[in-house]
Amino acid sequence: MNSRKVVFLFFTTLLLGSISGAIVGITIDWEMYLSKGILNFFFGFLWLLGISAAFSLISQMGFFAYLTIHRFGLGLFKTTKLWNRVQIVIIAFVLFDLAYLRYLGFATETETILHYLILPILLLVYGLVIAYIKAKETNQTAFIPALFFIIVVTTIEWVPALTVNDPKWLWIYFTPLIIGNTWQLLVLHRLTENKNQSK
C-alpha cells in the first residue's frame, strides 16, 4: 500500500470518526448545546469534533497495532487454525469481562448481571455481521481476525470510558472507535487491491 492510500485511510477514518462522535454527542445533550444560542452550539460542536478526532486516532493506532499482533500471532502459532482458536478464546474472555467486571464495579442493588449482558451481546452481533462482510469480500480466513478486531481491540480502546461508566461518555467515546474500526477493516482490502488474502 503506497503513501497516498495510507493518507487516504488516515484522513477518511479521522473524518468519519470525528463527525460520527460529534453527531452522537450533540444528540445525547441536544438541549445543552441549543440552550444558549447558535454560538454555543457551534463551539460545542467544534469541541465534540476535536474530542472525537482524538478517539478516532486511538482507533487508528489500535488498527495498526492489531495488524502487527496478527502477523506475530501467525508466526508464533505457525498455523492460521491454531491462531484462530487462540483468538476465539480471547474473544470469549473479553466478552465475559465486559459484562462481569462492569457488573462487579457498577451494579446497583436493583440491577442484575442481565443488565450488563446487553452491551457485550450487541457488540458480538455487530462483530459477527462485520466479520461476515469482511469474509465475504475477501475469504473465510478473515472471519475470526475481523471478529477479534471488532470485539477485542475496540473493547481495549474503549477501556477509559468503561472505567468511568458515564453513559454520555460511553457512547461519545465508543462511536468514533467503532466507526473508525469498521471503516478501516472493510476498506483495507480495497486499498491493498488484494482480495485473496485476509488482512
C-alpha positions in Angstrom: 0.0 0.0 0.0 1.5 3.3 -1.1 1.7 6.5 0.9 -1.3 8.1 -0.9 -3.5 5.2 0.2 -2.2 5.4 3.8 -3.0 9.2 3.8 -6.5 8.4 2.4 -7.1 5.8 5.1 -5.9 8.2 7.8 -8.0 11.2 6.8 -11.2 9.3 6.0 -11.0 7.5 9.3 -10.4 10.7 11.1 -13.3 12.4 9.3 -15.8 9.6 9.8 -14.8 9.2 13.5 -14.9 12.9 14.2 -18.3 13.6 12.5 -20.0 10.5 14.0 -18.8 11.2 17.5 -19.9 14.9 17.3 -23.3 13.9 16.0 -23.8 11.4 18.8 -22.6 13.9 21.4 -25.0 16.6 20.1 -27.9 14.1 20.0 -27.2 13.0 23.6 -27.0 16.6 25.0 -29.2 18.3 22.5 -30.8 20.8 25.0 -27.4 21.8 26.5 -26.0 22.7 23.1 -29.0 24.7 22.0 -29.9 26.3 25.3 -27.5 29.3 24.9 -27.8 30.2 21.2 -26.1 29.4 18.0 -22.6 30.2 19.1 -22.8 27.8 22.0 -24.0 25.1 19.5 -21.2 26.0 17.1 -18.4 25.9 19.6 -19.9 22.8 21.3 -19.9 21.0 18.0 -16.3 22.0 17.3 -15.3 20.7 20.8 -17.0 17.4 20.1 -15.3 17.2 16.7 -11.9 17.6 18.4 -12.6 15.1 21.1 -14.0 12.6 18.6 -11.0 13.1 16.4 -8.7 12.1 19.3 -10.8 8.9 19.8 -10.6 8.2 16.0 -6.8 8.5 16.3 -6.9 5.9 19.0 -8.9 3.7 16.6 -6.1 4.0 14.0 -3.4 3.2 16.5 -5.3 0.1 17.6 -5.8 -1.0 14.0 -2.1 -0.8 13.0 -1.2 -2.4 16.4 -3.5 -5.3 15.6 -2.1 -5.8 12.1 1.3 -6.2 13.8 -0.1 -8.6 16.5 -1.9 -10.6 13.9 1.3 -11.3 11.9 3.1 -12.0 15.2 0.4 -14.5 16.2 0.5 -16.2 12.8 4.3 -16.6 13.2 4.1 -17.7 16.8 1.4 -20.3 16.4 2.6 -21.5 13.0 -0.9 -22.2 11.6 -3.9 -20.0 11.0 -6.2 -22.6 12.5 -4.4 -22.6 15.9 -4.1 -18.8 15.9 -7.8 -18.5 15.2 -8.6 -20.8 18.2 -6.5 -18.6 20.4 -8.4 -15.5 19.2 -11.7 -17.2 19.8 -10.7 -17.9 23.4 -9.6 -14.2 23.9 -12.9 -13.0 22.3 -14.9 -15.1 24.8 -12.8 -13.9 27.7 -13.2 -10.2 26.7 -17.0 -10.5 26.2 -17.3 -12.2 29.6 -15.2 -9.5 31.3 -17.1 -6.7 29.6 -20.2 -8.0 31.3 -18.9 -9.4 34.6 -16.3 -6.8 35.6 -18.7 -3.9 34.8 -21.4 -5.7 36.9 -19.0 -6.1 39.8 -17.8 -2.5 39.6 -21.0 -0.6 38.8 -24.2 -2.7 39.6 -26.7 -1.2 41.9 -29.0 -3.2 44.2 -31.8 -3.2 41.6 -29.5 -4.3 38.7 -28.7 -7.9 37.8 -25.9 -9.2 35.6 -28.5 -9.4 32.8 -28.4 -5.6 32.5 -24.7 -5.8 31.8 -25.0 -8.6 29.2 -26.8 -6.3 26.7 -23.7 -4.4 25.7 -21.5 -7.5 25.0 -24.3 -9.2 23.2 -24.8 -6.2 20.9 -21.1 -5.9 20.3 -20.9 -9.6 19.5 -23.8 -9.4 17.0 -22.3 -6.3 15.3 -18.9 -8.0 15.2 -20.4 -11.1 13.6 -22.1 -9.0 10.9 -18.9 -7.1 10.1 -16.8 -10.2 10.1 -19.2 -11.9 7.7 -19.0 -8.9 5.3 -15.2 -9.0 5.6 -15.0 -12.7 4.9 -17.5 -12.5 2.0 -15.4 -9.7 0.4 -12.1 -11.4 1.0 -12.1 -15.0 2.1 -13.2 -17.2 5.0 -9.9 -17.0 6.9 -10.6 -13.3 7.5 -13.7 -14.0 9.6 -12.1 -14.7 13.0 -9.4 -12.0 12.7 -12.2 -9.4 11.8 -14.4 -10.6 14.7 -11.4 -10.4 17.1 -10.6 -6.9 15.9 -14.1 -5.5 16.2 -14.7 -7.0 19.7 -11.3 -7.2 21.4 -9.4 -4.3 20.0 -12.5 -2.0 20.2 -13.1 -3.0 23.9 -9.4 -2.4 24.8 -9.6 1.1 23.1 -12.9 1.7 25.0 -11.5 0.9 28.5 -11.0 4.6 29.6 -14.8 5.2 29.1 -15.8 1.8 30.5 -14.0 2.5 33.8 -15.8 5.8 34.3 -19.2 4.3 33.3 -20.8 7.6 32.4 -23.5 6.8 29.8 -22.8 10.0 27.8 -19.1 9.4 27.5 -19.6 5.7 26.9 -21.3 6.5 23.6 -19.3 9.6 22.6 -16.1 7.6 23.1 -17.5 4.4 21.5 -18.9 5.9 18.3 -15.6 7.1 16.7 -13.9 3.9 17.8 -16.5 1.5 16.2 -17.0 3.6 13.1 -13.2 4.0 12.6 -12.5 0.4 13.3 -15.3 -0.8 10.9 -14.2 1.6 8.2 -10.5 0.6 8.4 -11.4 -3.1 8.5 -13.7 -3.0 5.5 -11.7 -0.7 3.3 -8.2 -2.2 3.8 -8.5 -5.0 1.2 -9.8 -2.5 -1.3 -6.8 -0.2 -0.8 -4.3 -3.1 -1.0 -6.2 -4.5 -4.0 -5.7 -8.0 -2.8 -9.0 -9.7 -2.2 -7.5 -13.2 -2.0 -5.9 -12.6 1.4 -7.2 -11.7 4.8 -5.9 -8.6 6.4 
